[in-house]
Amino acid sequence: MYKFATLILAASLATVCFGQDSYQALVKDAKTRVKEVDAEQLKKMQSSSEKFTLIDVREDNEWEAGHAAGAMHLGKGVIERDIEKKVPRKDAKVVLYCGGGSRSALAADALMKMGYSNVFSLAGGLGAYKAAGLPLEK
């Protein structure tokens, strides 16, 4: 029994210690299924008459510090619960972004599993958005 308990403890510690690797593996896996747009593609979408919904999936405090102009806020922790109220059409074009592109990829993957067929993640997230000179608001 002692050996079994030691094994369980070791496995638990490995998960905690190597969690970042697991997170990156999860993101990498999601990105094999998720379509991405870069900041220049987003800029073209914004300047055209193309209809889409831009959603910030960052935490509340990140959103409040500044976000993409015209974006809607649905944090990654609640997007699956609230998306159908905000974007009821499953074929609507949706672009998600976060700080660097990882959380938005995970959220896009979840939305695709819910039946959303036209979901994109912004590659590089808000960092890429800012670097492209796109407008921010508070």
N, C-alpha and C positions, 0 to 999 in steps of 0.2 A: 504494500500500500504506500509506503514511504517513497519508493521509486516512482510510482505512478503520480503521486502528488508533486514530486520534484519535476517530472516531465511536464505536467500541466503548468507549473510555475514558469518553467523555462520557455515554454511555448508562448505564454502570456507576455513575458518580458520581451521576447523576440518581436512580438507584434507591436509593443509599445516602442521599443528601441528602433525598429526598422519601419515604422509607420510611414515615414516620408517616402520610402521606396515603394511601399504599397500604394500610397496616394498617387505617386507619379505613374505607376503601372496602371492604375485605374483611369487616370486621365489619358494616358497613351492608348489604352483600349477603347475608350469612348471616341477618341479622335479618329479611330479607324472607321467609324460609322458616321460621324458628324461632318457636315459640310461647313467649311469656313469661308468667310469673306475677309479680305484685308481692308485696311483703312481707306485706300484709294477706291476700292469697289464700293465701300459704304458711302464715300463722298459722292460718287456718281449716282448712286441710288437716291441720295438726299437731294441732289440737284435736278433730278429727273422727276417726272410725274408718277413714278412707280410708287405704289402704295405698299407700305410695310410698317410693322410695329417694332420699335427699338426698345428693348427691355434691359435694364440694369439689374443684374442678379447679385450685386454686392450687398454687404451688410448695411443696416440703416445709417450708422455713423459715416461710412464711406460715401453713401449717397448724399447725405447732408453736407459733406465737405465740398461737393461739386460733382456734377455728372454731365453727360452728353446732353446737349440742347435737344429738347423734344422727347427725351426718353421717358419711359414709364418705369417705376420701381416695383419689382417683385423679387425680393431676396431669394437666394437659392434655397433657403430653409422653408419657404412657403410657396414657391412657384407651382409645384405640382397640385397643391390644394386650391390655389386661386386662379390659375391660368384660364380655366374654362369660363369664368365670369368676365375676365378682361379681354380674352381673345376666344370667342366661342367657335369660330370657324376653324376647323382642323387643317384646312388647306391655305389659311392665311399666311402670308410671308412674315416671318418673325426673325429678327436678328437679336441675339443675346450678347451681352458683354459683361465682363468683370474687370478686375485689375490687370490681369495678364493673359487671360484666355483659357485658364484651366477650369475654373468653376463654371464658366459659361459653356464649355464643352460638355461637362458633366450634366448640367441642366438641360442642354439641347438633347443629349442622349436620352434623358428621362422623358422629355416631351415627345420625342420620336416614339418611344415605347408606349406613350399614351395615345398615339395616333396622329400627332401633328406631322405633316408631311413636307412642310416648306420652312424648316427651321435651320438657322445658321448661327455659328458662333464667330464673334469677331476675333480674328487672329491677333494676338498681342494685346487685346483688351483696351482698357482706357489709356494705357501707356502709348500704344500705337495710335489711338484716336487723337491724343494730345499732340504727339509728334507730327501728325499729318496736318496740324493747325485747324482742326475741326472745332466748332464752337462748344463752349461749356456754359453751364448755368448753375446757380445755387437755389 
